[in-house]
Amino acid sequence: MIFASDLDRTLIYSRQAFGPGETDSLRPVRLIESKQEQEISFMTEKAVTELKELADRIQFVPVTTRTLEQYQRISLFREEIKPLYAITSNGGHVLVDGRIDEEWQWIMKQRLEDSCMCMEEIVGRFEKDLMHPNWVFSSRSADGLFYYCIIERELAPLFELQQFQQWLGTCGWLLYSHGRKLYVIPEAVNKRDAVDFVKMRSGAMRVAAAGDSVLDLDMLHQADVGISPLHGEIYQLGLGVRGSSSIIFTEQQGIRAAEDILRSVNAFTGHGTTQAGF
């Protein structure tokens, strides 16, 4: 069995995302990611313990929109919990023992060539017609697979972005806004298909998946069980039900939601305390 989980605001949290009333003093937390002198991401000690126990029994697969470089900053996955498989760049890269899987690279190359306009043309149009320092603070290519910007949402030209979004749909690309980030992503680069590839490669029969955002939605609905934090975009937008597939939501919000997610996966695998929905 696989436990495929998004990371930021699902399993790991910045201090700003801890949740109402949560501080380091109220609940023991572990620093699991830093960059130079900056502390970036945390988990509660309880969640770290539960994830270790879970990863000893089943295949834990981190699944993130982070680039490969950003994923590699997470010390927990270098030093204590060392996943055999990991998925970065929103599904663009599959890692096996920390190395990029060449078969998936070839598959992605073919899919991108066959299904969508090249990124240079997409980014060129965005930068020429829409990008302005009034509302775009920075931008970058993510591992050469997609493009994102840090923006001021209140100043973004909504009508022009809607028109751009419609054009992207004819080119095999998506526009997605989450917090202060604006993503321009090929439809072929997605978490669902990368998880399916890992499932096939590992020989797993079942998948439990967790995630908080629209970019996680297809992965959750395709899994045998999908779990999402109560504070997440999926819950806030009412996207928990699709056909006969229904996502389970945590009872807790913020950093403690990770504990609920891990308890639910334990229950699904026949260990731990049964949660609602199992």
C-alpha positions in Angstrom: 0.0 0.0 0.0 1.1 3.6 -0.7 0.4 6.7 1.4 0.9 9.5 -1.1 0.8 12.9 0.6 1.2 16.5 -0.3 3.5 18.4 2.1 3.0 22.1 2.6 -0.1 22.8 4.7 -0.9 19.1 4.7 1.9 17.3 6.6 4.3 20.2 7.1 3.7 23.8 8.1 5.3 27.2 8.3 4.8 29.1 11.6 2.3 31.4 9.8 0.2 28.3 9.0 0.3 26.7 12.5 -3.4 27.6 13.0 -5.4 29.6 15.5 -3.8 29.7 19.0 -1.0 27.3 18.0 2.5 28.2 19.2 5.7 26.2 19.8 5.0 26.4 23.6 1.5 24.9 23.4 2.6 21.8 21.5 6.1 20.4 20.9 7.1 20.9 17.3 10.1 19.9 15.3 12.0 22.1 12.8 12.3 19.9 9.7 13.3 22.5 7.1 15.6 25.5 7.1 17.4 27.6 4.5 20.6 29.3 5.7 19.5 31.0 8.9 15.7 30.9 8.1 13.4 28.4 9.8 10.9 27.3 7.2 8.8 24.2 8.0 7.7 22.3 11.1 5.7 19.2 12.2 4.5 18.4 15.7 6.6 15.7 17.4 3.5 13.6 17.6 3.0 13.7 13.8 6.7 12.9 13.2 6.4 9.9 15.4 3.2 8.7 13.7 4.7 9.2 10.2 7.8 7.2 11.2 5.7 4.3 12.4 3.5 4.5 9.2 6.5 4.6 6.9 7.9 1.5 8.6 4.8 -0.4 7.6 3.7 1.0 4.2 5.3 2.9 1.3 5.2 6.6 2.2 5.5 8.8 -0.9 5.9 12.6 -0.5 4.0 14.4 -3.4 4.7 18.1 -3.8 4.6 21.0 -6.1 8.0 22.0 -4.7 10.9 21.9 -7.1 13.5 19.2 -6.6 15.8 21.7 -4.9 13.0 22.9 -2.5 12.1 19.3 -1.6 15.7 18.4 -0.8 15.8 21.1 1.9 13.5 19.0 4.1 16.0 17.4 6.6 13.4 15.0 7.9 13.4 13.1 4.6 17.2 13.1 4.4 18.0 12.0 7.9 15.1 10.1 9.6 12.4 9.1 7.2 13.9 8.2 3.8 11.2 7.5 1.3 12.1 5.1 -1.5 9.8 7.1 -3.9 9.1 10.8 -3.9 7.2 13.0 -6.4 8.2 16.7 -6.9 7.4 19.5 -9.3 3.7 18.7 -9.2 4.3 15.3 -10.7 7.0 16.3 -13.2 9.7 14.3 -11.4 9.6 10.9 -9.8 12.5 10.2 -7.5 13.7 6.7 -6.6 16.2 6.6 -3.8 16.7 10.3 -4.3 17.5 10.0 -8.0 15.3 11.2 -10.9 13.6 8.2 -12.5 14.6 8.1 -16.2 11.6 6.1 -17.4 9.2 8.8 -15.9 11.4 11.5 -17.4 11.0 9.9 -20.9 7.2 9.6 -20.4 6.9 13.2 -19.3 8.9 14.4 -22.3 6.7 12.5 -24.7 3.5 13.7 -23.0 4.6 17.4 -23.0 5.6 17.2 -26.7 2.3 15.6 -27.7 -0.2 17.4 -25.6 0.7 21.1 -25.1 2.4 24.2 -26.4 6.0 24.7 -25.3 6.6 26.6 -22.1 8.7 29.3 -23.9 5.7 30.4 -26.0 3.3 30.4 -23.0 5.6 32.3 -20.7 6.5 34.7 -23.5 2.9 35.6 -24.0 2.3 36.0 -20.2 5.3 38.3 -19.8 4.5 40.4 -22.8 0.8 40.8 -22.3 0.2 40.5 -18.5 3.2 40.7 -16.4 3.8 44.0 -14.6 5.8 45.0 -11.5 2.7 46.5 -10.0 1.4 43.0 -9.2 4.1 40.5 -10.0 7.0 40.6 -7.5 9.0 37.6 -8.8 8.7 34.7 -11.3 10.6 31.5 -12.1 10.5 28.3 -14.0 10.1 25.2 -11.9 12.5 22.6 -13.1 11.7 23.6 -16.7 8.3 22.0 -16.3 6.0 24.9 -15.3 6.1 28.6 -14.3 5.0 30.5 -11.3 4.9 34.0 -9.9 4.7 35.6 -6.5 1.9 38.2 -6.8 -0.2 40.8 -5.1 -3.7 39.3 -5.6 -5.6 42.5 -5.0 -3.8 44.3 -7.9 -3.9 41.4 -10.4 -5.8 42.2 -13.7 -8.7 39.7 -13.3 -10.4 40.2 -16.7 -7.1 39.8 -18.6 -6.2 36.7 -16.5 -9.5 35.2 -17.3 -8.9 35.7 -21.0 -5.4 34.3 -20.6 -6.8 31.3 -18.7 -9.2 30.6 -21.6 -6.4 30.7 -24.1 -4.3 28.4 -22.0 -7.0 25.8 -22.1 -6.7 25.6 -25.9 -2.9 25.0 -25.5 -3.0 22.2 -22.9 -2.1 24.4 -19.9 -3.8 25.5 -16.7 -3.8 28.7 -14.7 -4.1 28.2 -10.9 -3.9 30.7 -8.1 -3.1 29.7 -4.5 -2.3 32.3 -1.8 0.3 34.6 -3.3 1.4 32.2 -6.0 0.1 32.1 -9.5 0.9 28.9 -11.4 1.0 28.2 -15.1 1.1 24.4 -15.5 0.7 21.9 -18.3 -2.2 19.6 -17.9 0.2 16.7 -18.4 2.2 17.7 -15.3 0.0 16.5 -12.4 0.2 14.5 -9.2 -2.4 11.9 -10.1 -0.6 10.4 -13.0 2.8 10.4 -11.1 1.2 8.6 -8.2 -0.3 6.0 -10.6 3.1 5.5 -12.1 4.6 4.9 -8.6 1.7 2.6 -7.7 2.5 0.5 -10.9 6.2 0.5 -10.3 6.0 -0.5 -6.7 3.3 -3.1 -7.2 1.0 -1.5 -4.6 -2.7 -2.5 -4.6 -4.1 0.4 -2.7 -3.5 4.1 -2.3 -4.3 6.5 0.6 -3.7 10.1 -0.4 -3.7 13.5 1.5 -3.7 17.0 0.2 -5.1 20.5 0.8 -5.3 22.2 -2.6 -7.0 22.0 -6.0 -3.7 20.7 -7.4 -4.2 17.6 -5.1 -7.8 17.1 -6.0 -7.5 14.5 -8.8 -5.0 12.5 -6.7 -7.4 12.4 -3.8 -10.4 11.4 -5.8 -8.5 8.6 -7.6 -7.1 7.1 -4.3 -8.9 4.4 -2.4 -9.2 6.9 0.4 -8.6 10.7 0.2 -8.0 12.9 3.3 -7.8 16.7 3.4 -7.3 19.2 6.2 -10.2 21.2 7.4 -8.4 24.5 6.7 -7.6 23.6 3.1 -8.8 24.9 -0.2 -10.6 21.7 -1.0 -12.8 22.0 2.0 -13.3 25.8 1.7 -14.4 25.4 -2.0 -16.7 22.5 -1.2 -14.8 20.1 -3.6 -14.9 17.0 -1.4 -17.4 15.0 -3.4 -17.0 13.8 -7.0 -19.3 11.0 -8.3 -19.1 8.2 -5.8 -15.8 9.5 -4.4 -15.9 11.4 -1.2 -12.9 13.0 0.6 -12.6 12.7 4.4 -11.8 15.9 6.3 -9.8 16.3 9.5 -11.4 17.5 12.7 -8.4 19.7 13.6 -7.0 22.7 11.6 -3.5 24.0 11.1 -0.4 22.0 12.1 -2.4 19.5 14.2 -4.4 18.4 11.1 -1.4 16.3 10.1 -2.0 14.2 13.2 -5.6 13.6 12.1 -4.4 12.6 8.6 -1.9 10.1 9.9 -4.4 8.6 12.4 -6.9 8.2 9.5 -4.3 6.4 7.3 -3.4 4.2 10.2 -7.1 3.3 10.6 -7.4 2.6 6.9 -4.5 0.2 7.1 -6.0 -1.6 10.2 -3.8 0.1 12.8 -4.6 2.7 15.5 -7.8 4.3 16.5 -10.6 4.2 14.0 -11.7 7.6 12.7 -15.0 8.7 11.3 -15.5 7.4 7.8 -13.5 4.1 8.2 
